[in-house]
């Protein structure tokens, strides 16, 4: 999973609040829906850093911790999957 894209995805939600798939794809410059789904499932299902509700995608408590964690901790979390 591309770490830069993952970090951009999480940072965008942290700054902008809950976002729909379409808004996130547009903001991140991901034109291929399949590519977005791969990143989205990684963050929602595998890492549980993002949750999906009727308001859109938003950070979980773990997602907020991940964004604020030192870089080396992020790498260790990513390797657990």
mmCIF file of the N, C-alpha and C atoms, coordinates in Angstrom:
data_MODEL
# 
_entry.id   MODEL 
# 
loop_
_atom_site.group_PDB 
_atom_site.id 
_atom_site.type_symbol 
_atom_site.label_atom_id 
_atom_site.label_alt_id 
_atom_site.label_comp_id 
_atom_site.label_asym_id 
_atom_site.label_entity_id 
_atom_site.label_seq_id 
_atom_site.pdbx_PDB_ins_code 
_atom_site.Cartn_x 
_atom_site.Cartn_y 
_atom_site.Cartn_z 
_atom_site.occupancy 
_atom_site.B_iso_or_equiv 
_atom_site.pdbx_formal_charge 
_atom_site.auth_seq_id 
_atom_site.auth_comp_id 
_atom_site.auth_asym_id 
_atom_site.auth_atom_id 
_atom_site.pdbx_PDB_model_num 
ATOM 1   N N  . UNK A 1 1  ? 0.847   -1.180 0.000   1.00 0.00 ? 1  UNK A N  1 
ATOM 2   C CA . UNK A 1 1  ? 0.000   0.000  0.000   1.00 0.00 ? 1  UNK A CA 1 
ATOM 3   C C  . UNK A 1 1  ? 0.893   1.245  0.000   1.00 0.00 ? 1  UNK A C  1 
ATOM 4   N N  . UNK A 1 2  ? 0.680   2.145  -0.935  1.00 0.00 ? 2  UNK A N  1 
ATOM 5   C CA . UNK A 1 2  ? 1.501   3.371  -0.986  1.00 0.00 ? 2  UNK A CA 1 
ATOM 6   C C  . UNK A 1 2  ? 1.291   4.224  0.263   1.00 0.00 ? 2  UNK A C  1 
ATOM 7   N N  . UNK A 1 3  ? 2.363   4.408  1.025   1.00 0.00 ? 3  UNK A N  1 
ATOM 8   C CA . UNK A 1 3  ? 2.257   5.138  2.280   1.00 0.00 ? 3  UNK A CA 1 
ATOM 9   C C  . UNK A 1 3  ? 1.857   6.596  2.076   1.00 0.00 ? 3  UNK A C  1 
ATOM 10  N N  . UNK A 1 4  ? 2.344   7.235  1.022   1.00 0.00 ? 4  UNK A N  1 
ATOM 11  C CA . UNK A 1 4  ? 2.022   8.646  0.770   1.00 0.00 ? 4  UNK A CA 1 
ATOM 12  C C  . UNK A 1 4  ? 0.529   8.798  0.521   1.00 0.00 ? 4  UNK A C  1 
ATOM 13  N N  . UNK A 1 5  ? -0.047  7.932  -0.291  1.00 0.00 ? 5  UNK A N  1 
ATOM 14  C CA . UNK A 1 5  ? -1.473  8.000  -0.573  1.00 0.00 ? 5  UNK A CA 1 
ATOM 15  C C  . UNK A 1 5  ? -2.290  7.749  0.689   1.00 0.00 ? 5  UNK A C  1 
ATOM 16  N N  . UNK A 1 6  ? -1.876  6.767  1.470   1.00 0.00 ? 6  UNK A N  1 
ATOM 17  C CA . UNK A 1 6  ? -2.562  6.466  2.722   1.00 0.00 ? 6  UNK A CA 1 
ATOM 18  C C  . UNK A 1 6  ? -2.529  7.670  3.659   1.00 0.00 ? 6  UNK A C  1 
ATOM 19  N N  . UNK A 1 7  ? -1.377  8.266  3.799   1.00 0.00 ? 7  UNK A N  1 
ATOM 20  C CA . UNK A 1 7  ? -1.228  9.428  4.669   1.00 0.00 ? 7  UNK A CA 1 
ATOM 21  C C  . UNK A 1 7  ? -2.065  10.611 4.159   1.00 0.00 ? 7  UNK A C  1 
ATOM 22  N N  . UNK A 1 8  ? -2.063  10.841 2.834   1.00 0.00 ? 8  UNK A N  1 
ATOM 23  C CA . UNK A 1 8  ? -2.862  11.925 2.253   1.00 0.00 ? 8  UNK A CA 1 
ATOM 24  C C  . UNK A 1 8  ? -4.352  11.706 2.488   1.00 0.00 ? 8  UNK A C  1 
ATOM 25  N N  . UNK A 1 9  ? -4.797  10.469 2.339   1.00 0.00 ? 9  UNK A N  1 
ATOM 26  C CA . UNK A 1 9  ? -6.194  10.104 2.562   1.00 0.00 ? 9  UNK A CA 1 
ATOM 27  C C  . UNK A 1 9  ? -6.584  10.463 4.003   1.00 0.00 ? 9  UNK A C  1 
ATOM 28  N N  . UNK A 1 10 ? -5.787  10.003 4.958   1.00 0.00 ? 10 UNK A N  1 
ATOM 29  C CA . UNK A 1 10 ? -6.092  10.247 6.369   1.00 0.00 ? 10 UNK A CA 1 
ATOM 30  C C  . UNK A 1 10 ? -6.003  11.735 6.723   1.00 0.00 ? 10 UNK A C  1 
ATOM 31  N N  . UNK A 1 11 ? -4.997  12.413 6.211   1.00 0.00 ? 11 UNK A N  1 
ATOM 32  C CA . UNK A 1 11 ? -4.848  13.840 6.504   1.00 0.00 ? 11 UNK A CA 1 
ATOM 33  C C  . UNK A 1 11 ? -5.988  14.657 5.912   1.00 0.00 ? 11 UNK A C  1 
ATOM 34  N N  . UNK A 1 12 ? -6.452  14.274 4.736   1.00 0.00 ? 12 UNK A N  1 
ATOM 35  C CA . UNK A 1 12 ? -7.568  14.998 4.125   1.00 0.00 ? 12 UNK A CA 1 
ATOM 36  C C  . UNK A 1 12 ? -8.825  14.872 4.993   1.00 0.00 ? 12 UNK A C  1 
ATOM 37  N N  . UNK A 1 13 ? -9.118  13.682 5.453   1.00 0.00 ? 13 UNK A N  1 
ATOM 38  C CA . UNK A 1 13 ? -10.291 13.484 6.318   1.00 0.00 ? 13 UNK A CA 1 
ATOM 39  C C  . UNK A 1 13 ? -10.102 14.237 7.634   1.00 0.00 ? 13 UNK A C  1 
ATOM 40  N N  . UNK A 1 14 ? -8.894  14.213 8.182   1.00 0.00 ? 14 UNK A N  1 
ATOM 41  C CA . UNK A 1 14 ? -8.630  14.913 9.452   1.00 0.00 ? 14 UNK A CA 1 
ATOM 42  C C  . UNK A 1 14 ? -8.889  16.412 9.303   1.00 0.00 ? 14 UNK A C  1 
ATOM 43  N N  . UNK A 1 15 ? -8.507  16.982 8.175   1.00 0.00 ? 15 UNK A N  1 
ATOM 44  C CA . UNK A 1 15 ? -8.682  18.423 7.955   1.00 0.00 ? 15 UNK A CA 1 
ATOM 45  C C  . UNK A 1 15 ? -10.104 18.790 7.541   1.00 0.00 ? 15 UNK A C  1 
ATOM 46  N N  . UNK A 1 16 ? -10.719 17.958 6.712   1.00 0.00 ? 16 UNK A N  1 
ATOM 47  C CA . UNK A 1 16 ? -11.996 18.321 6.088   1.00 0.00 ? 16 UNK A CA 1 
ATOM 48  C C  . UNK A 1 16 ? -13.216 17.695 6.735   1.00 0.00 ? 16 UNK A C  1 
ATOM 49  N N  . UNK A 1 17 ? -13.027 16.736 7.628   1.00 0.00 ? 17 UNK A N  1 
ATOM 50  C CA . UNK A 1 17 ? -14.164 16.049 8.231   1.00 0.00 ? 17 UNK A CA 1 
ATOM 51  C C  . UNK A 1 17 ? -14.661 14.926 7.325   1.00 0.00 ? 17 UNK A C  1 
ATOM 52  N N  . UNK A 1 18 ? -15.830 14.403 7.658   1.00 0.00 ? 18 UNK A N  1 
ATOM 53  C CA . UNK A 1 18 ? -16.395 13.271 6.912   1.00 0.00 ? 18 UNK A CA 1 
ATOM 54  C C  . UNK A 1 18 ? -16.509 13.608 5.432   1.00 0.00 ? 18 UNK A C  1 
ATOM 55  N N  . UNK A 1 19 ? -16.131 12.650 4.599   1.00 0.00 ? 19 UNK A N  1 
ATOM 56  C CA . UNK A 1 19 ? -16.100 12.856 3.152   1.00 0.00 ? 19 UNK A CA 1 
ATOM 57  C C  . UNK A 1 19 ? -16.729 11.675 2.427   1.00 0.00 ? 19 UNK A C  1 
ATOM 58  N N  . UNK A 1 20 ? -17.437 11.970 1.353   1.00 0.00 ? 20 UNK A N  1 
ATOM 59  C CA . UNK A 1 20 ? -17.985 10.913 0.504   1.00 0.00 ? 20 UNK A CA 1 
ATOM 60  C C  . UNK A 1 20 ? -16.863 10.326 -0.345  1.00 0.00 ? 20 UNK A C  1 
ATOM 61  N N  . UNK A 1 21 ? -17.132 9.173  -0.922  1.00 0.00 ? 21 UNK A N  1 
ATOM 62  C CA . UNK A 1 21 ? -16.146 8.545  -1.807  1.00 0.00 ? 21 UNK A CA 1 
ATOM 63  C C  . UNK A 1 21 ? -15.775 9.476  -2.957  1.00 0.00 ? 21 UNK A C  1 
ATOM 64  N N  . UNK A 1 22 ? -16.773 10.093 -3.559  1.00 0.00 ? 22 UNK A N  1 
ATOM 65  C CA . UNK A 1 22 ? -16.520 10.951 -4.719  1.00 0.00 ? 22 UNK A CA 1 
ATOM 66  C C  . UNK A 1 22 ? -15.631 12.139 -4.359  1.00 0.00 ? 22 UNK A C  1 
ATOM 67  N N  . UNK A 1 23 ? -15.906 12.771 -3.229  1.00 0.00 ? 23 UNK A N  1 
ATOM 68  C CA . UNK A 1 23 ? -15.092 13.923 -2.808  1.00 0.00 ? 23 UNK A CA 1 
ATOM 69  C C  . UNK A 1 23 ? -13.661 13.509 -2.491  1.00 0.00 ? 23 UNK A C  1 
ATOM 70  N N  . UNK A 1 24 ? -13.517 12.379 -1.820  1.00 0.00 ? 24 UNK A N  1 
ATOM 71  C CA . UNK A 1 24 ? -12.175 11.893 -1.497  1.00 0.00 ? 24 UNK A CA 1 
ATOM 72  C C  . UNK A 1 24 ? -11.397 11.555 -2.759  1.00 0.00 ? 24 UNK A C  1 
ATOM 73  N N  . UNK A 1 25 ? -12.034 10.848 -3.676  1.00 0.00 ? 25 UNK A N  1 
ATOM 74  C CA . UNK A 1 25 ? -11.357 10.496 -4.926  1.00 0.00 ? 25 UNK A CA 1 
ATOM 75  C C  . UNK A 1 25 ? -10.904 11.742 -5.657  1.00 0.00 ? 25 UNK A C  1 
ATOM 76  N N  . UNK A 1 26 ? -11.762 12.723 -5.713  1.00 0.00 ? 26 UNK A N  1 
ATOM 77  C CA . UNK A 1 26 ? -11.426 13.973 -6.392  1.00 0.00 ? 26 UNK A CA 1 
ATOM 78  C C  . UNK A 1 26 ? -10.277 14.695 -5.695  1.00 0.00 ? 26 UNK A C  1 
ATOM 79  N N  . UNK A 1 27 ? -10.365 14.812 -4.378  1.00 0.00 ? 27 UNK A N  1 
ATOM 80  C CA . UNK A 1 27 ? -9.343  15.527 -3.604  1.00 0.00 ? 27 UNK A CA 1 
ATOM 81  C C  . UNK A 1 27 ? -7.985  14.838 -3.690  1.00 0.00 ? 27 UNK A C  1 
ATOM 82  N N  . UNK A 1 28 ? -7.988  13.517 -3.767  1.00 0.00 ? 28 UNK A N  1 
ATOM 83  C CA . UNK A 1 28 ? -6.742  12.754 -3.802  1.00 0.00 ? 28 UNK A CA 1 
ATOM 84  C C  . UNK A 1 28 ? -6.241  12.504 -5.225  1.00 0.00 ? 28 UNK A C  1 
ATOM 85  N N  . UNK A 1 29 ? -7.054  12.870 -6.212  1.00 0.00 ? 29 UNK A N  1 
ATOM 86  C CA . UNK A 1 29 ? -6.655  12.672 -7.599  1.00 0.00 ? 29 UNK A CA 1 
ATOM 87  C C  . UNK A 1 29 ? -6.661  11.212 -8.026  1.00 0.00 ? 29 UNK A C  1 
ATOM 88  N N  . UNK A 1 30 ? -7.585  10.431 -7.485  1.00 0.00 ? 30 UNK A N  1 
ATOM 89  C CA . UNK A 1 30 ? -7.689  9.014  -7.834  1.00 0.00 ? 30 UNK A CA 1 
ATOM 90  C C  . UNK A 1 30 ? -8.858  8.857  -8.805  1.00 0.00 ? 30 UNK A C  1 
ATOM 91  N N  . UNK A 1 31 ? -8.554  8.690  -10.075 1.00 0.00 ? 31 UNK A N  1 
ATOM 92  C CA . UNK A 1 31 ? -9.618  8.589  -11.076 1.00 0.00 ? 31 UNK A CA 1 
ATOM 93  C C  . UNK A 1 31 ? -10.183 7.174  -11.185 1.00 0.00 ? 31 UNK A C  1 
ATOM 94  N N  . UNK A 1 32 ? -9.377  6.176  -10.887 1.00 0.00 ? 32 UNK A N  1 
ATOM 95  C CA . UNK A 1 32 ? -9.800  4.786  -10.998 1.00 0.00 ? 32 UNK A CA 1 
ATOM 96  C C  . UNK A 1 32 ? -10.472 4.343  -9.702  1.00 0.00 ? 32 UNK A C  1 
ATOM 97  N N  . UNK A 1 33 ? -11.746 3.991  -9.786  1.00 0.00 ? 33 UNK A N  1 
ATOM 98  C CA . UNK A 1 33 ? -12.493 3.589  -8.593  1.00 0.00 ? 33 UNK A CA 1 
ATOM 99  C C  . UNK A 1 33 ? -11.887 2.354  -7.932  1.00 0.00 ? 33 UNK A C  1 
ATOM 100 N N  . UNK A 1 34 ? -11.372 1.427  -8.714  1.00 0.00 ? 34 UNK A N  1 
ATOM 101 C CA . UNK A 1 34 ? -10.744 0.221  -8.163  1.00 0.00 ? 34 UNK A CA 1 
ATOM 102 C C  . UNK A 1 34 ? -9.549  0.547  -7.293  1.00 0.00 ? 34 UNK A C  1 
ATOM 103 N N  . UNK A 1 35 ? -8.743  1.525  -7.721  1.00 0.00 ? 35 UNK A N  1 
ATOM 104 C CA . UNK A 1 35 ? -7.595  1.952  -6.913  1.00 0.00 ? 35 UNK A CA 1 
ATOM 105 C C  . UNK A 1 35 ? -8.066  2.552  -5.594  1.00 0.00 ? 35 UNK A C  1 
ATOM 106 N N  . UNK A 1 36 ? -9.140  3.342  -5.659  1.00 0.00 ? 36 UNK A N  1 
ATOM 107 C CA . UNK A 1 36 ? -9.671  3.949  -4.442  1.00 0.00 ? 36 UNK A CA 1 
ATOM 108 C C  . UNK A 1 36 ? -10.178 2.868  -3.493  1.00 0.00 ? 36 UNK A C  1 
ATOM 109 N N  . UNK A 1 37 ? -10.905 1.916  -4.017  1.00 0.00 ? 37 UNK A N  1 
ATOM 110 C CA . UNK A 1 37 ? -11.464 0.844  -3.179  1.00 0.00 ? 37 UNK A CA 1 
ATOM 111 C C  . UNK A 1 37 ? -10.350 0.079  -2.477  1.00 0.00 ? 37 UNK A C  1 
ATOM 112 N N  . UNK A 1 38 ? -9.241  -0.155 -3.168  1.00 0.00 ? 38 UNK A N  1 
ATOM 113 C CA . UNK A 1 38 ? -8.112  -0.861 -2.554  1.00 0.00 ? 38 UNK A CA 1 
ATOM 114 C C  . UNK A 1 38 ? -7.588  -0.099 -1.337  1.00 0.00 ? 38 UNK A C  1 
ATOM 115 N N  . UNK A 1 39 ? -7.384  1.194  -1.483  1.00 0.00 ? 39 UNK A N  1 
ATOM 116 C CA . UNK A 1 39 ? -6.897  2.031  -0.373  1.00 0.00 ? 39 UNK A CA 1 
ATOM 117 C C  . UNK A 1 39 ? -7.959  2.108  0.717   1.00 0.00 ? 39 UNK A C  1 
ATOM 118 N N  . UNK A 1 40 ? -9.205  2.318  0.317   1.00 0.00 ? 40 UNK A N  1 
ATOM 119 C CA . UNK A 1 40 ? -10.311 2.468  1.254   1.00 0.00 ? 40 UNK A CA 1 
ATOM 120 C C  . UNK A 1 40 ? -10.485 1.215  2.112   1.00 0.00 ? 40 UNK A C  1 
ATOM 121 N N  . UNK A 1 41 ? -10.475 0.054  1.487   1.00 0.00 ? 41 UNK A N  1 
ATOM 122 C CA . UNK A 1 41 ? -10.631 -1.198 2.239   1.00 0.00 ? 41 UNK A CA 1 
ATOM 123 C C  . UNK A 1 41 ? -9.453  -1.435 3.173   1.00 0.00 ? 41 UNK A C  1 
ATOM 124 N N  . UNK A 1 42 ? -8.268  -1.078 2.737   1.00 0.00 ? 42 UNK A N  1 
ATOM 125 C CA . UNK A 1 42 ? -7.075  -1.215 3.581   1.00 0.00 ? 42 UNK A CA 1 
ATOM 126 C C  . UNK A 1 42 ? -7.246  -0.405 4.871   1.00 0.00 ? 42 UNK A C  1 
ATOM 127 N N  . UNK A 1 43 ? -7.756  0.819  4.746   1.00 0.00 ? 43 UNK A N  1 
ATOM 128 C CA . UNK A 1 43 ? -7.883  1.702  5.910   1.00 0.00 ? 43 UNK A CA 1 
ATOM 129 C C  . UNK A 1 43 ? -9.127  1.425  6.746   1.00 0.00 ? 43 UNK A C  1 
ATOM 130 N N  . UNK A 1 44 ? -10.192 0.931  6.121   1.00 0.00 ? 44 UNK A N  1 
ATOM 131 C CA . UNK A 1 44 ? -11.424 0.684  6.875   1.00 0.00 ? 44 UNK A CA 1 
ATOM 132 C C  . UNK A 1 44 ? -11.472 -0.727 7.457   1.00 0.00 ? 44 UNK A C  1 
ATOM 133 N N  . UNK A 1 45 ? -11.193 -1.719 6.642   1.00 0.00 ? 45 UNK A N  1 
ATOM 134 C CA . UNK A 1 45 ? -11.341 -3.113 7.065   1.00 0.00 ? 45 UNK A CA 1 
ATOM 135 C C  . UNK A 1 45 ? -10.097 -3.637 7.774   1.00 0.00 ? 45 UNK A C  1 
ATOM 136 N N  . UNK A 1 46 ? -8.940  -3.464 7.153   1.00 0.00 ? 46 UNK A N  1 
ATOM 137 C CA . UNK A 1 46 ? -7.714  -4.060 7.716   1.00 0.00 ? 46 UNK A CA 1 
ATOM 138 C C  . UNK A 1 46 ? -7.165  -3.278 8.897   1.00 0.00 ? 46 UNK A C  1 
ATOM 139 N N  . UNK A 1 47 ? -7.029  -1.965 8.741   1.00 0.00 ? 47 UNK A N  1 
ATOM 140 C CA . UNK A 1 47 ? -6.414  -1.172 9.814   1.00 0.00 ? 47 UNK A CA 1 
ATOM 141 C C  . UNK A 1 47 ? -7.435  -0.526 10.758  1.00 0.00 ? 47 UNK A C  1 
ATOM 142 N N  . UNK A 1 48 ? -8.661  -0.409 10.310  1.00 0.00 ? 48 UNK A N  1 
ATOM 143 C CA . UNK A 1 48 ? -9.743  0.220  11.109  1.00 0.00 ? 48 UNK A CA 1 
ATOM 144 C C  . UNK A 1 48 ? -9.385  1.641  11.545  1.00 0.00 ? 48 UNK A C  1 
ATOM 145 N N  . UNK A 1 49 ? -8.769  2.387  10.628  1.00 0.00 ? 49 UNK A N  1 
ATOM 146 C CA . UNK A 1 49 ? -8.417  3.787  10.896  1.00 0.00 ? 49 UNK A CA 1 
ATOM 147 C C  . UNK A 1 49 ? -9.501  4.728  10.405  1.00 0.00 ? 49 UNK A C  1 
ATOM 148 N N  . UNK A 1 50 ? -10.401 4.196  9.575   1.00 0.00 ? 50 UNK A N  1 
ATOM 149 C CA . UNK A 1 50 ? -11.480 4.990  8.984   1.00 0.00 ? 50 UNK A CA 1 
ATOM 150 C C  . UNK A 1 50 ? -12.778 4.217  9.140   1.00 0.00 ? 50 UNK A C  1 
ATOM 151 N N  . UNK A 1 51 ? -13.852 4.944  9.398   1.00 0.00 ? 51 UNK A N  1 
ATOM 152 C CA . UNK A 1 51 ? -15.176 4.341  9.464   1.00 0.00 ? 51 UNK A CA 1 
ATOM 153 C C  . UNK A 1 51 ? -16.058 4.984  8.401   1.00 0.00 ? 51 UNK A C  1 
ATOM 154 N N  . UNK A 1 52 ? -17.043 4.235  7.935   1.00 0.00 ? 52 UNK A N  1 
ATOM 155 C CA . UNK A 1 52 ? -17.961 4.750  6.918   1.00 0.00 ? 52 UNK A CA 1 
ATOM 156 C C  . UNK A 1 52 ? -19.353 4.818  7.521   1.00 0.00 ? 52 UNK A C  1 
ATOM 157 N N  . UNK A 1 53 ? -19.977 5.998  7.411   1.00 0.00 ? 53 UNK A N  1 
ATOM 158 C CA . UNK A 1 53 ? -21.337 6.195  7.890   1.00 0.00 ? 53 UNK A CA 1 
ATOM 159 C C  . UNK A 1 53 ? -22.125 6.929  6.806   1.00 0.00 ? 53 UNK A C  1 
ATOM 160 N N  . UNK A 1 54 ? -23.367 7.268  7.096   1.00 0.00 ? 54 UNK A N  1 
ATOM 161 C CA . UNK A 1 54 ? -24.171 8.014  6.125   1.00 0.00 ? 54 UNK A CA 1 
ATOM 162 C C  . UNK A 1 54 ? -23.586 9.402  5.849   1.00 0.00 ? 54 UNK A C  1 
ATOM 163 N N  . UNK A 1 55 ? -22.779 9.929  6.784   1.00 0.00 ? 55 UNK A N  1 
ATOM 164 C CA . UNK A 1 55 ? -22.134 11.235 6.599   1.00 0.00 ? 55 UNK A CA 1 
ATOM 165 C C  . UNK A 1 55 ? -20.895 11.130 5.715   1.00 0.00 ? 55 UNK A C  1 
ATOM 166 N N  . UNK A 1 56 ? -20.376 9.919  5.526   1.00 0.00 ? 56 UNK A N  1 
ATOM 167 C CA . UNK A 1 56 ? -19.171 9.705  4.720   1.00 0.00 ? 56 UNK A CA 1 
ATOM 168 C C  . UNK A 1 56 ? -18.104 8.998  5.523   1.00 0.00 ? 56 UNK A C  1 
ATOM 169 N N  . UNK A 1 57 ? -16.877 9.090  5.057   1.00 0.00 ? 57 UNK A N  1 
ATOM 170 C CA . UNK A 1 57 ? -15.750 8.454  5.723   1.00 0.00 ? 57 UNK A CA 1 
ATOM 171 C C  . UNK A 1 57 ? -15.148 9.414  6.731   1.00 0.00 ? 57 UNK A C  1 
ATOM 172 N N  . UNK A 1 58 ? -14.854 8.905  7.922   1.00 0.00 ? 58 UNK A N  1 
ATOM 173 C CA . UNK A 1 58 ? -14.244 9.736  8.955   1.00 0.00 ? 58 UNK A CA 1 
ATOM 174 C C  . UNK A 1 58 ? -13.234 8.894  9.737   1.00 0.00 ? 58 UNK A C  1 
ATOM 175 N N  . UNK A 1 59 ? -12.349 9.580  10.434  1.00 0.00 ? 59 UNK A N  1 
ATOM 176 C CA . UNK A 1 59 ? -11.308 8.898  11.202  1.00 0.00 ? 59 UNK A CA 1 
ATOM 177 C C  . UNK A 1 59 ? -11.886 8.275  12.462  1.00 0.00 ? 59 UNK A C  1 
ATOM 178 N N  . UNK A 1 60 ? -11.380 7.109  12.802  1.00 0.00 ? 60 UNK A N  1 
ATOM 179 C CA . UNK A 1 60 ? -11.690 6.496  14.087  1.00 0.00 ? 60 UNK A CA 1 
ATOM 180 C C  . UNK A 1 60 ? -10.713 7.081  15.111  1.00 0.00 ? 60 UNK A C  1 
ATOM 181 N N  . UNK A 1 61 ? -10.879 6.704  16.359  1.00 0.00 ? 61 UNK A N  1 
ATOM 182 C CA . UNK A 1 61 ? -9.930  7.146  17.389  1.00 0.00 ? 61 UNK A CA 1 
ATOM 183 C C  . UNK A 1 61 ? -8.525  6.667  17.032  1.00 0.00 ? 61 UNK A C  1 
ATOM 184 N N  . UNK A 1 62 ? -8.409  5.428  16.538  1.00 0.00 ? 62 UNK A N  1 
ATOM 185 C CA . UNK A 1 62 ? -7.105  4.906  16.125  1.00 0.00 ? 62 UNK A CA 1 
ATOM 186 C C  . UNK A 1 62 ? -6.563  5.680  14.922  1.00 0.00 ? 62 UNK A C  1 
ATOM 187 N N  . UNK A 1 63 ? -7.442  6.107  14.032  1.00 0.00 ? 63 UNK A N  1 
ATOM 188 C CA . UNK A 1 63 ? -7.020  6.901  12.882  1.00 0.00 ? 63 UNK A CA 1 
ATOM 189 C C  . UNK A 1 63 ? -6.427  8.231  13.314  1.00 0.00 ? 63 UNK A C  1 
ATOM 190 N N  . UNK A 1 64 ? -7.045  8.862  14.309  1.00 0.00 ? 64 UNK A N  1 
ATOM 191 C CA . UNK A 1 64 ? -6.515  10.134 14.829  1.00 0.00 ? 64 UNK A CA 1 
ATOM 192 C C  . UNK A 1 64 ? -5.163  9.917  15.510  1.00 0.00 ? 64 UNK A C  1 
ATOM 193 N N  . UNK A 1 65 ? -5.028  8.806  16.232  1.00 0.00 ? 65 UNK A N  1 
ATOM 194 C CA . UNK A 1 65 ? -3.742  8.488  16.861  1.00 0.00 ? 65 UNK A CA 1 
ATOM 195 C C  . UNK A 1 65 ? -2.672  8.272  15.800  1.00 0.00 ? 65 UNK A C  1 
ATOM 196 N N  . UNK A 1 66 ? -3.027  7.568  14.744  1.00 0.00 ? 66 UNK A N  1 
ATOM 197 C CA . UNK A 1 66 ? -2.086  7.276  13.665  1.00 0.00 ? 66 UNK A CA 1 
ATOM 198 C C  . UNK A 1 66 ? -1.575  8.568  13.015  1.00 0.00 ? 66 UNK A C  1 
ATOM 199 N N  . UNK A 1 67 ? -2.476  9.484  12.744  1.00 0.00 ? 67 UNK A N  1 
ATOM 200 C CA . UNK A 1 67 ? -2.101  10.764 12.118  1.00 0.00 ? 67 UNK A CA 1 
ATOM 201 C C  . UNK A 1 67 ? -1.132  11.537 13.011  1.00 0.00 ? 67 UNK A C  1 
ATOM 202 N N  . UNK A 1 68 ? -1.342  11.471 14.306  1.00 0.00 ? 68 UNK A N  1 
ATOM 203 C CA . UNK A 1 68 ? -0.512  12.237 15.248  1.00 0.00 ? 68 UNK A CA 1 
ATOM 204 C C  . UNK A 1 68 ? 0.728   11.493 15.729  1.00 0.00 ? 68 UNK A C  1 
ATOM 205 N N  . UNK A 1 69 ? 0.860   10.224 15.341  1.00 0.00 ? 69 UNK A N  1 
ATOM 206 C CA . UNK A 1 69 ? 1.990   9.409  15.809  1.00 0.00 ? 69 UNK A CA 1 
ATOM 207 C C  . UNK A 1 69 ? 3.272   9.778  15.067  1.00 0.00 ? 69 UNK A C  1 
ATOM 208 N N  . UNK A 1 70 ? 4.413   9.613  15.735  1.00 0.00 ? 70 UNK A N  1 
ATOM 209 C CA . UNK A 1 70 ? 5.696   9.801  15.043  1.00 0.00 ? 70 UNK A CA 1 
ATOM 210 C C  . UNK A 1 70 ? 5.806   8.840  13.857  1.00 0.00 ? 70 UNK A C  1 
ATOM 211 N N  . UNK A 1 71 ? 6.552   9.219  12.847  1.00 0.00 ? 71 UNK A N  1 
ATOM 212 C CA . UNK A 1 71 ? 6.644   8.432  11.614  1.00 0.00 ? 71 UNK A CA 1 
ATOM 213 C C  . UNK A 1 71 ? 7.052   6.984  11.867  1.00 0.00 ? 71 UNK A C  1 
ATOM 214 N N  . UNK A 1 72 ? 8.018   6.724  12.731  1.00 0.00 ? 72 UNK A N  1 
ATOM 215 C CA . UNK A 1 72 ? 8.465   5.347  12.949  1.00 0.00 ? 72 UNK A CA 1 
ATOM 216 C C  . UNK A 1 72 ? 7.359   4.473  13.511  1.00 0.00 ? 72 UNK A C  1 
ATOM 217 N N  . UNK A 1 73 ? 6.470   5.037  14.327  1.00 0.00 ? 73 UNK A N  1 
ATOM 218 C CA . UNK A 1 73 ? 5.343   4.274  14.856  1.00 0.00 ? 73 UNK A CA 1 
ATOM 219 C C  . UNK A 1 73 ? 4.372   3.925  13.728  1.00 0.00 ? 73 UNK A C  1 
ATOM 220 N N  . UNK A 1 74 ? 4.178   4.843  12.797  1.00 0.00 ? 74 UNK A N  1 
ATOM 221 C CA . UNK A 1 74 ? 3.294   4.571  11.662  1.00 0.00 ? 74 UNK A CA 1 
ATOM 222 C C  . UNK A 1 74 ? 3.795   3.359  10.875  1.00 0.00 ? 74 UNK A C  1 
ATOM 223 N N  . UNK A 1 75 ? 5.110   3.292  10.664  1.00 0.00 ? 75 UNK A N  1 
ATOM 224 C CA . UNK A 1 75 ? 5.657   2.160  9.924   1.00 0.00 ? 75 UNK A CA 1 
ATOM 225 C C  . UNK A 1 75 ? 5.406   0.850  10.658  1.00 0.00 ? 75 UNK A C  1 
ATOM 226 N N  . UNK A 1 76 ? 5.566   0.848  11.963  1.00 0.00 ? 76 UNK A N  1 
ATOM 227 C CA . UNK A 1 76 ? 5.343   -0.378 12.732  1.00 0.00 ? 76 UNK A CA 1 
ATOM 228 C C  . UNK A 1 76 ? 3.886   -0.796 12.675  1.00 0.00 ? 76 UNK A C  1 
ATOM 229 N N  . UNK A 1 77 ? 2.956   0.161  12.732  1.00 0.00 ? 77 UNK A N  1 
ATOM 230 C CA . UNK A 1 77 ? 1.531   -0.164 12.653  1.00 0.00 ? 77 UNK A CA 1 
ATOM 231 C C  . UNK A 1 77 ? 1.224   -0.757 11.287  1.00 0.00 ? 77 UNK A C  1 
ATOM 232 N N  . UNK A 1 78 ? 1.741   -0.154 10.215  1.00 0.00 ? 78 UNK A N  1 
ATOM 233 C CA . UNK A 1 78 ? 1.483   -0.631 8.856   1.00 0.00 ? 78 UNK A CA 1 
ATOM 234 C C  . UNK A 1 78 ? 1.992   -2.043 8.649   1.00 0.00 ? 78 UNK A C  1 
ATOM 235 N N  . UNK A 1 79 ? 3.068   -2.406 9.291   1.00 0.00 ? 79 UNK A N  1 
ATOM 236 C CA . UNK A 1 79 ? 3.656   -3.734 9.098   1.00 0.00 ? 79 UNK A CA 1 
ATOM 237 C C  . UNK A 1 79 ? 2.900   -4.820 9.848   1.00 0.00 ? 79 UNK A C  1 
ATOM 238 N N  . UNK A 1 80 ? 1.996   -4.466 10.742  1.00 0.00 ? 80 UNK A N  1 
ATOM 239 C CA . UNK A 1 80 ? 1.254   -5.462 11.511  1.00 0.00 ? 80 UNK A CA 1 
ATOM 240 C C  . UNK A 1 80 ? 0.230   -6.190 10.666  1.00 0.00 ? 80 UNK A C  1 
ATOM 241 N N  . UNK A 1 81 ? -0.121  -5.646 9.533   1.00 0.00 ? 81 UNK A N  1 
ATOM 242 C CA . UNK A 1 81 ? -1.178  -6.261 8.730   1.00 0.00 ? 81 UNK A CA 1 
ATOM 243 C C  . UNK A 1 81 ? -0.661  -7.327 7.812   1.00 0.00 ? 81 UNK A C  1 
# 
